[in-house]
Amino acid sequence: MQWNSNARIYVAGHRGMVGSAIWRELQRQGYSHVIGKTREELNLLDQAQVRKFFSAERPEWVFVAAARVGGILANDRQPADFIYENLAIETNLIQAAYETGVQKLLFLGSSCIYPKLAAQPLREESLLSGPLEPTNEWYAIAKIAGIKLCQAFRRQHGRDFISAMPTNLYGPNDNYDLNTSHVLPALIRKFHEAKTQGEKSVTCWGSGKPLREFLHTDDLARACVFLMENYSDEQFINVGFGSDISIRELAELIGRVVGFEGQIVWDTSKPDGTPRKLMDSSRIRALGWRPEIGLEEGIRMAYTDFQKLADGSLADNSRIKL
Ligand code: GFB
């Protein structure tokens, strides 16, 4: 069921990896009135600015794709930034959406909200059933609070605010800064630079044993628009790919795609994090959504994007920290 195609739709975080994918999907589906604000135009940490923006623009749909995100090391090293900024962004957006009568809001969390050792695949019911993964509990608690905010505004005020929990993501506009990025973009960059610089080996973090599930952001964007058009429930909903891969196999796959033939070395002084976080996505699959981009195909697409950044042929690569 498509919403009216000229609904006023605000995508918070529209220039990030997830927000830009949602933006492209909305345009693909013919939504013509999509609003985005850069950090310079609207500081989402400033409640007064957010209230002023919502009062002026009066969006009818809101996608909360803005967040302070990062890989395992960034989360572990900057706990205050990850918990404070994500709490501030989500409380400012959700409160302003309530105050200005936004008709529907989709909040995006992450698979790290689940307990470190929860039964796999991760079902939504396992939320808060055990201790979190220490390296990202700060981000996880902020995202759990976001889910609860949406549920509370539905219970107390009848607002149609929903939440989706994506698995590990990758795609265009990803972050390639090796200190703050997630594993997939980090390894694309590491293997590319090792190949172009004739290095003999690439160093990856941890043991390589953890398993991770990866979903391309174009598939997530299709799920987000699908949920906005078709889902209205207090229950938050997992959005996963459906299978996972060890970090070691991922490194070997990315090495093959990039064409690096040297050695892979494992730096076990770096944390492994959660041993596994494969999501049970049967709820959204039962509604009719399916991922369409396989991992190898997606990695090839991501590598092509990275090469455009690396050789500077992408006009605006200021947003990607290389
Ligand atoms: O993607 P990643 O940083 O985050 O790490 P998580 C995934 C696994 O890849 C870990 C290993 O076991 C890392 O040790 N790894 C190997 C690497 N080489 C590298 C490398 O060069 N860079 C990085 N980054 N990892 C995140 C959470 O957990 O998942 C976030 O910290 C968020 O909050 C995100 O929830 C979805 O998958 O472990």
Residues whose N, C-alpha, C, O or C-beta is under 5 A from the ligand:
A	BS01	GFB	G70 G71 I72 N75 S110 C112 N136 Y139 N168 S181 H182 V183 A186 C204 W205 G206 P210 I247 P271 D272 G273 T274
